[in-house]
Amino acid sequence: MTLVIERLDCTKAGVDILTGIGGLHAEAGRITALLGANGAGKSTLLRALAGVDKAEGKASLAGLELFDMSPKARAQAVYYMPQESAPRSLITVFEAVLLARRTAFDEPLPRSYQAVGERLEELSLTSLCERPLAALSGGQRQRVSLALAAVREPRILLLDEPSSALDLHHQLQLFEWLGSSAARNDTVVVVALHDLSLAARYADHLWMFEPGRGVIEGSPAQVLTTQRLRRVYHIEAEIEWREGRPATVVPIRALPPNEV
Ligand SMILES: Nc1ncnc2c1ncn2[C@@H]1O[C@H](COP(=O)(O)OP(=O)(O)OP(=O)(O)O)[C@@H](O)[C@H]1O
């Protein structure tokens, strides 16, 4: 199963944010990372796919035409997790995740309890399940946001910088969990990321905003080149390879405009 974006255009407040984006694929069961500089349009692309931002286009997954779906069906099939983490509410972690599950599934309560328990366990949140959302740290709230997303079991999961508040242990744990969860559930997972080493290591496929070319796609080995990092991020960088693929991107220095 593959998400295919044939074309996508998005205008906000009279400004063209995305024009002529197309020719993009994201295979189910794999992690696709979405890369690009600040303001390139990563969040807008994910929000447009989810129907959160108004956009025109043609995108499909196994015969499902995203832009022809009712808002309700689209909200069930495609979930967008924003950069901001779960709200500082007084309901507990368990209640919040259970509510998300019950909103998405009409099922017997014990089944919901089981699904919620499993997701909390997988994301190391069991010990926090009685804690109000307002009493969590930033990283803990970001992991709760992931549980809120995962428990809905969308066919397409779009994550906007899901590891920005996480310590190193939880970053690695998140991407390992994401990879196995995508494969187990045959979910299309697209993750907007600034950390190129995480993208190199965990993504099978990359989409990258490149000035003048829209969004290009390819394997980490095809996309992550030092020349392209100069053009996209205006940096000098070294790329370390392990087992035939880029493993770590080491930023060396920010380039002044006359060197890009
Ligand atoms: N409501 C809006 N009205 C006008 N322009 C907007 C609006 N929202 C976003 N933009 C512009 O759209 C462009 C893309 O923004 P977007 O948030 O998608 O970028 P991004 O790649 O996710 O950036 P970042 O890495 O900083 O999160 C930016 O230039 C931004 O200023």
The ligand as an SDF file (V2000), in Angstrom:
LIG
                    3D

 31 33  0  0  0  0  0  0  0  0999 V2000
   -1.6590   31.4190    8.3220 N   0  0  0  0  0  0  0  0  0  0  0  0
   -0.6440   31.7450    7.5240 C   0  0  0  0  0  0  0  0  0  0  0  0
   -0.7120   32.7970    6.6870 N   0  0  0  0  0  0  0  0  0  0  0  0
    0.2980   33.1250    5.8720 C   0  0  0  0  0  0  0  0  0  0  0  0
    1.4450   32.4220    5.8170 N   0  0  0  0  0  0  0  0  0  0  0  0
    1.5780   31.3550    6.6080 C   0  0  0  0  0  0  0  0  0  0  0  0
    0.5570   30.9520    7.5200 C   0  0  0  0  0  0  0  0  0  0  0  0
    0.9710   29.8500    8.1710 N   0  0  0  0  0  0  0  0  0  0  0  0
    2.2090   29.5840    7.7060 C   0  0  0  0  0  0  0  0  0  0  0  0
    2.5730   30.4970    6.7840 N   0  0  0  0  0  0  0  0  0  0  0  0
    3.8510   30.5450    6.0430 C   0  0  0  0  0  0  0  0  0  0  0  0
    3.9480   29.3430    5.2960 O   0  0  0  0  0  0  0  0  0  0  0  0
    5.3090   28.9550    5.1850 C   0  0  0  0  0  0  0  0  0  0  0  0
    5.4350   27.4910    5.5580 C   0  0  0  0  0  0  0  0  0  0  0  0
    5.1800   27.3390    6.9480 O   0  0  0  0  0  0  0  0  0  0  0  0
    5.2830   25.9300    7.6350 P   0  0  0  0  0  0  0  0  0  0  0  0
    4.8720   26.1030    9.0620 O   0  0  0  0  0  0  0  0  0  0  0  0
    4.5630   24.9360    6.8350 O   0  0  0  0  0  0  0  0  0  0  0  0
    6.8540   25.6640    7.5370 O   0  0  0  0  0  0  0  0  0  0  0  0
    7.7450   24.5220    8.1920 P   0  0  0  0  0  0  0  0  0  0  0  0
    8.5740   23.9480    7.0930 O   0  0  0  0  0  0  0  0  0  0  0  0
    6.8970   23.5620    8.9470 O   0  0  0  0  0  0  0  0  0  0  0  0
    8.6580   25.3720    9.1670 O   0  0  0  0  0  0  0  0  0  0  0  0
    9.3680   25.0440   10.5750 P   0  0  0  0  0  0  0  0  0  0  0  0
   10.5290   24.1380   10.2810 O   0  0  0  0  0  0  0  0  0  0  0  0
    9.8180   26.3940   11.0190 O   0  0  0  0  0  0  0  0  0  0  0  0
    8.3470   24.4320   11.4950 O   0  0  0  0  0  0  0  0  0  0  0  0
    6.1100   29.8970    6.0740 C   0  0  0  0  0  0  0  0  0  0  0  0
    6.7280   30.8590    5.2690 O   0  0  0  0  0  0  0  0  0  0  0  0
    5.0710   30.5290    6.9690 C   0  0  0  0  0  0  0  0  0  0  0  0
    5.4500   31.8320    7.3530 O   0  0  0  0  0  0  0  0  0  0  0  0
  1  2  1  0
  2  3  1  0
  2  7  2  0
  3  4  2  0
  4  5  1  0
  5  6  2  0
  6  7  1  0
  6 10  1  0
  7  8  1  0
  8  9  2  0
  9 10  1  0
 10 11  1  0
 11 12  1  0
 11 30  1  0
 12 13  1  0
 13 14  1  0
 13 28  1  0
 14 15  1  0
 15 16  1  0
 16 17  2  0
 16 18  1  0
 16 19  1  0
 19 20  1  0
 20 21  2  0
 20 22  1  0
 20 23  1  0
 23 24  1  0
 24 25  2  0
 24 26  1  0
 24 27  1  0
 28 29  1  0
 28 30  1  0
 30 31  1  0
M  END
$$$$
